[in-house]
Amino acid sequence: MEFKQVGFLKRMANALTDKEKLKTPILVKESTESVQLIDQYKRELEYTQDVNIQKSINEKIKLIELGLKGENSVLFELQNSFLPLHILHDVRVFHNDLKAQIDFVVLTRKFLLIIEVKNYYGNILVNEKDEFIRQAYKGNKLTFQEGFYSPVRQVERQVEIFESYMKDMGAVNRTPIKSVVVFTNNRTVINTKKASKHVKDKILRVDGLVEFIKRELKKPSPVHFMDNRMEEMSEYIKASHLKYTTNEEDMDTVELRLLEETINNPSESSVTITPVEPNHTELEEALKKFRMKLATEKNMKAFHIFNNKTLDDLLLKQPRSLDELKTVTGLGEMKINSFGAGIIEIIQDHQ
């Protein structure tokens, strides 16, 4: 939908009369379709006696309600920010055969902000490669881990599509479009110590969102929107929204599991999930002694046996077989054949 600007004289008139009266947020678009979808599923429940179908529909309802709960906490923060914002909740844009499903578009006087909301609990590690890894612990023991699609890359992809659409339609030119991922569940434990600054800056807790916007508003920008221009742009974005169509295959399977676990185990999370990278002091010391002993025997530097990055990976993964040891960073076949069995024995002793 091409952005139609008013004529030159009208623009001049708007510019002369435009002001900065807006002091508080305006909710331009609500997420009404999710509520309608829940009502639709509830009506379907009334017309089926199939237990399996009922279970499937109830799970869908719970997932939508969980997503809405997280998004509503973000909406609460935005609406109570006392900032001049235009808020659009749940925006879907299709452009060049690509779609962007955006939780929030927030228009400020200096930039547009795209917000991706995540509402699940668990341990999330972001490693030095900026890969997102879901981890589960029992006590201090890592029971399993698996990667999932980066929510930072997810929101950046949304920005790429949205920005391309807005520029191609003539709606924006120099307007900065920023993005963040907001985690809303206070049970979520996020470890970004090894992540790049770029990723760290993109990840927020819900209670830090307003401060982030305030900091960004203090930075210089090539644009400064007055009230009329903000209204013109936000109404255009609202009109560009395409109606929701369900497609569960769009969701990463690990992310889906995280959401399901949040639904099914809300009371257990604080007990069964412990902070990422628990204190493995004894195991770490044992591996360091083993490394030093080998280095002394072979007349080598300790880091030539294995470096600290490998040590960290050993503590993280705690492999229990030679095959599992092959997944550890910095341990090739020669080293595994030479002293892999010794490492496994130490880890098993401490488990």
SVG drawing of the C-alpha trace seen along z (x, -y; Angstrom):
<svg xmlns="http://www.w3.org/2000/svg" viewBox="-21 -28 81 72">
<polyline fill="none" stroke="black" stroke-width="0.4" points="0.0,0.0 1.8,-3.1 2.2,-5.9 0.3,-9.0 1.6,-12.2 -0.6,-15.3 0.2,-18.0 2.9,-20.6 0.7,-23.4 -1.0,-21.0 2.4,-19.9 3.4,-23.5 0.2,-24.2 0.8,-21.1 4.3,-22.1 3.3,-25.6 0.5,-24.3 2.3,-21.2 3.2,-21.2 4.6,-19.0 1.6,-18.8 1.7,-15.0 3.2,-14.2 1.9,-10.7 1.6,-7.4 -1.3,-6.7 -2.4,-3.1 -3.0,-3.3 -3.6,0.4 -4.6,3.1 -4.1,6.8 -7.8,7.7 -7.3,10.6 -5.6,12.8 -8.6,12.4 -10.9,13.1 -8.9,16.3 -9.3,17.4 -13.0,16.9 -13.1,18.9 -11.2,21.8 -13.6,21.8 -16.6,22.0 -14.9,25.0 -14.6,26.7 -18.4,26.5 -18.9,28.5 -16.5,31.4 -16.6,34.3 -13.2,35.7 -10.9,35.7 -7.7,35.4 -9.2,32.4 -10.2,30.8 -6.7,31.2 -5.2,29.7 -7.5,26.7 -6.9,26.1 -3.1,26.1 -3.5,23.6 -5.6,21.3 -3.0,21.6 -0.2,20.7 -2.0,17.6 -2.9,16.5 0.7,17.0 1.9,14.8 -0.7,12.2 0.3,12.2 3.9,11.3 2.8,8.7 0.4,7.1 3.3,6.6 5.2,4.8 2.1,2.8 1.7,1.8 5.3,0.5 4.9,-1.5 1.5,-3.0 2.9,-4.0 6.2,-5.5 4.9,-9.1 6.6,-9.5 5.2,-10.8 4.8,-7.5 2.4,-5.9 2.0,-2.2 0.9,0.4 0.4,3.9 0.6,6.9 1.5,5.7 1.8,8.0 3.4,6.8 3.9,8.7 6.4,7.4 8.2,9.1 6.8,12.5 8.2,12.1 6.3,11.5 7.1,9.7 5.0,10.6 5.8,7.9 4.7,7.8 5.1,4.1 5.9,1.1 6.6,-2.0 6.9,-5.4 8.9,-8.0 9.8,-11.5 13.3,-10.3 13.0,-6.7 10.8,-3.6 11.2,-0.7 10.4,2.9 9.9,5.1 9.9,8.9 8.4,10.3 9.5,13.6 7.5,15.0 9.1,18.3 11.2,19.5 14.4,21.5 18.1,21.2 19.2,19.4 22.9,19.2 24.2,16.9 27.7,18.1 30.7,16.3 29.2,17.0 26.0,15.3 24.2,18.7 21.2,19.1 21.2,22.4 18.4,23.6 19.7,25.5 18.0,27.6 19.6,28.5 18.7,30.9 20.4,29.5 23.8,28.4 23.9,31.0 23.2,30.1 20.7,32.6 20.3,31.4 20.8,28.5 19.7,27.5 20.0,24.5 17.1,22.4 16.8,19.7 18.2,16.4 15.4,14.0 17.8,11.2 18.2,12.4 14.4,12.9 13.7,9.3 16.4,8.0 14.8,10.0 11.5,8.3 13.2,4.9 14.7,5.8 11.3,6.6 9.5,3.7 12.1,1.2 12.2,2.4 8.4,2.1 8.3,-1.4 11.0,-2.7 9.6,-1.1 6.2,-2.6 7.7,-6.0 6.7,-6.2 10.2,-6.6 13.6,-7.7 16.0,-8.7 14.0,-7.4 16.1,-5.1 14.5,-1.8 15.8,-0.1 14.9,3.3 15.0,5.1 14.0,8.5 12.1,8.2 12.0,11.1 8.9,10.8 9.1,13.9 11.0,13.2 11.9,17.0 13.9,16.8 17.6,16.9 19.7,15.3 23.5,15.6 25.0,13.2 28.4,12.9 30.1,14.3 27.8,12.7 28.9,9.8 28.0,6.2 25.6,6.1 23.5,9.0 23.8,7.8 22.4,4.4 19.4,6.0 18.2,8.1 16.1,6.4 14.1,7.3 10.6,5.9 11.3,3.5 14.3,2.0 12.3,1.2 11.3,-2.4 14.8,-3.3 16.2,-1.9 13.8,-4.2 14.7,-7.2 18.4,-6.6 17.9,-6.2 15.9,-9.4 18.8,-11.3 20.9,-10.3 21.1,-12.4 18.8,-11.5 18.4,-12.7 14.6,-13.2 12.4,-14.8 8.7,-14.2 6.0,-16.6 2.5,-15.4 0.9,-15.5 3.7,-13.6 3.6,-10.9 -0.1,-10.5 0.3,-10.3 2.9,-7.6 1.3,-5.5 -2.1,-5.5 -0.3,-4.3 1.4,-1.4 -2.0,-0.5 -3.6,-0.5 -0.7,1.7 -1.5,4.5 -2.7,7.7 -5.1,10.0 -3.7,12.8 -3.6,16.3 -2.5,19.3 0.6,21.1 2.1,23.1 5.0,24.3 6.4,20.8 7.5,21.4 10.8,22.9 10.3,26.3 12.5,25.5 10.8,22.2 7.5,24.0 8.7,26.4 9.8,23.5 6.4,22.0 4.7,25.3 7.0,25.9 6.1,22.4 2.4,23.4 2.8,26.9 5.4,26.3 4.9,22.7 5.3,23.6 8.2,26.0 10.5,23.6 12.0,22.0 12.8,25.4 14.0,27.4 15.7,24.6 18.9,23.1 21.1,20.4 23.2,21.0 26.8,22.0 26.6,23.2 29.6,23.2 31.7,26.2 34.7,25.3 35.8,28.8 35.4,30.2 37.2,27.1 40.1,27.6 40.4,31.3 40.5,30.6 43.1,27.9 45.3,30.3 44.9,33.0 45.9,30.5 49.0,29.3 50.0,32.9 49.9,33.8 51.7,30.6 54.5,31.4 54.8,34.9 54.9,33.8 57.1,30.7 54.4,28.5 52.5,25.4 49.2,26.1 47.1,24.3 48.6,26.7 46.9,29.5 43.6,27.6 42.9,23.9 40.4,22.1 37.7,22.0 37.8,25.8 37.8,25.9 34.6,23.8 33.0,26.0 33.9,29.1 32.2,27.6 29.2,26.6 28.6,29.9 30.2,32.4 30.5,35.2 30.2,38.7 31.6,40.6 34.3,40.2 31.6,39.5 30.2,36.7 33.7,35.4 33.9,34.8 31.4,32.0 33.7,30.0 35.5,27.0 39.2,27.5 39.4,31.3 40.4,33.1 40.7,36.8 44.3,37.0 43.8,35.4 40.7,37.4 42.6,40.7 45.6,39.5 43.9,38.3 40.1,38.2 39.4,41.2 41.1,39.4 38.8,36.4 35.7,38.6 36.8,40.4 37.3,37.0 33.8,35.7 32.1,39.0 33.8,38.9 32.4,35.4 29.0,36.2"/>
</svg>
